[in-house]
Every structure is written in C-alpha cells, then in structure tokens.
Amino acid sequence: MKVVTCTAPVNIAVIKYWGKRNEELILPINSSLSVTLHQDQLKTTTSIAASRDFAEDRIWLNGKEENIQHPRLQTCLREVRRLARKRRNDAEEDTVSRILNYKVHICSVNNFPTAAGLASSAAGYACLVYTLAKLYSVEGELSEIARQGSGSACRSMYGGFVQWVMGEMEDGRDSLAQQVEAETHWPELRILVLVASAEKKHVGSTSGMQTSVQTSPLLKFRAESVVPERMKDMIEAIKKKDFEAFGQLTMKDSNQFHATCLDTYPPIFYLNRVSQEIISLVHRYNAHYGRTKVAYSFDAGPNAVIFTLEPTVDEFVELVTCCFPPESNGDPFLKGLPVNPTS
Ligand code: 2P0
C-alpha cells in the first residue's frame, strides 16, 4: 500500500471569476486573480491510499462517503492517471505502473465550515489533484486538471498572488493558473474573515453563473470591457505593493460581481444586511482617514473577506467587534489570517 497526505489552502479572488464559456472543460469568460492563504489557515487536507486490496475507488469528504462517480471527480482521477502514464520516468516506472493498477481510497477534510461559502471546492479540488499527482509521482503543470474539478481550484495550486489566465484555445490547454508574486512578496498584507452567516448558500456558484451567463448583459460587458484592464491594474498594484490601488480595485470588482448577480434574471442575492453594514463601515473607516486602509470582498455568500495591512488589524477588529457584538449577531469575527508564513 502507498499513502500520501497533502494540504491545500483556500484562495480569495480579488478579480472574480463568474461565468463559463465551456461548461465541460470549465473555461471562464474572463481571467481572474486571487490571494492564496497560508497553509496553516483555512485549508483542505487529503490523504489518498492505493492498495491492491481495494476493490474500487472510494471517497470520503469530512467523514462522509460521497459518490466517486461524480463527473468532475472522475475527470481529475482520469487526467492525473493519464499524465502519470505519459510522464513517468524509467527509474520509477515499476512502482508507478504497479500503483496505477490499484484502486484508491480518498479521505478529504476541511478545517473550516464547508457551508459558509469559503471556497471549499477550490481548496478541495486543488488538494485532490496535487495529492493524486504525488501518489503517482507526476511533476509539472497541474492547474489545467484542477480547473476541471472546480474553476477556482486552479488558483489554489500556487501560493501568493495568482492569476487564472482565461486562455483562447478551444481545448483549454492555455487556460491555466500562474503565480504573479510569491507568498513572501507582501508580508504586511492581512486577511480577516467576517462570518455574517454560516448558512448554506441558496444558489450554488455553478448554477448561479450559468444563469448569469444566459441572462445578464452586465456580465458580458464586465467580461469584455472591464476585467481585461482591471487585471493589468491589479497586477501593477500588487507588484508595487500599492494598498490603496489594490483595495479600491478589490472593492470595485466585488461590487461589480454582485451587481451582475442582481442583473441576473431571476436575480441572485448573496449579500445580506450584515454584509451591507460591513461595506458601509469600511467606507466610513476609510473616509475617516481620507485613504483606503481597509478593503472588503464578498464571494457567493454574505461573509466578508477584509484585506488590510498589519498595523491596521487591531484597530479595525476592535471596531468590528464593537459594531457587531457577538451576542446580538452571532459571531461575525472569525480570524485574522496572515497571508505570509514568515510574518
Ligand atoms: C472566484 N467564485 O473567483 C468566484 C467569486 C465565487 C465568486 O470561483 O463551477 O466554485 O466549480 O467552476 O469555482 C466560485 O466558483 O465554480 C468562484 P465552478 P467555483 O473565486
């Protein structure tokens, strides 16, 4: 038997992916860009065992057995095994060939609530693909396979600041994740996750974005006329460590993503009253200082992700706990998460 265990962190998009041009290959209508959290924070841990004693492939997610026949799981298994057959080297040929004939048992756990809309599929599929690749000693580019598990998963294959280039080819060979800057690049950057609700989201991302592509003219405009320029500006802001530019672009992109959700027919509402109050609090805080010291971003759910720099964390956390006392609103504050392991 061979057993391999790996972890993969969540990533938070600052230029959002929303909408596919090819559902099966998971090819997006626009490029996107995210920040990958540190491995010690919100993450998935996956163990995969291969043994000649296993009669079939099986998978458990957070302790519960799931259907291994799920098409996206099957794609990841098939594609990593195909690469293993193609890329195996002579030294390892015997071992890899033997393991490729075995069935696998996969156990995957998240250290954060799966239902809270915190990018669980991104960390999950990134971890599955990476762990499978380790099992079969596959090296090299893997984000193309992770993308076919869940679009946002391709970005969790790298640390630091990562872009998912939409690509142009029909077979998706050029729709890949690329690191823009390493995790050591911006040590002062901090991410706070404010949990406004741990409820499961009403409209899942996959079906939500399908409806948006079919019905929202704003989404089409965004993909064609806004995101290309914004990607360039965001990469420049990151490279220069210009927090004001980074923060403003992040907030504008989150707001436009939620505007496309409202422009979808029937409309999709991911933000709730607490989310709106957090948005307003951030703008009042920044207005007080006359500059952008804090930025928010919301994915397909009401929970806020706050970006700020280290010296601002304590004051902003104090403000949030003061404005949203845990006893009246649940517990909106989860954790201050360093992006960089060395900081
Ligand atoms: C993102 N989201 O860029 C955006 C922002 C949600 C809002 O990627 O169908 O779970 O598996 O490709 O990756 C959520 O979409 O969807 C997502 P699929 P996925 O992070």
Residues whose N, C-alpha, C, O or C-beta is under 5 A from the ligand:
A	BS01	2P0	A13 I15 K16 Y17 S32 S121 G149 S150 G151 S152 A153 S205 T206 D299 A300
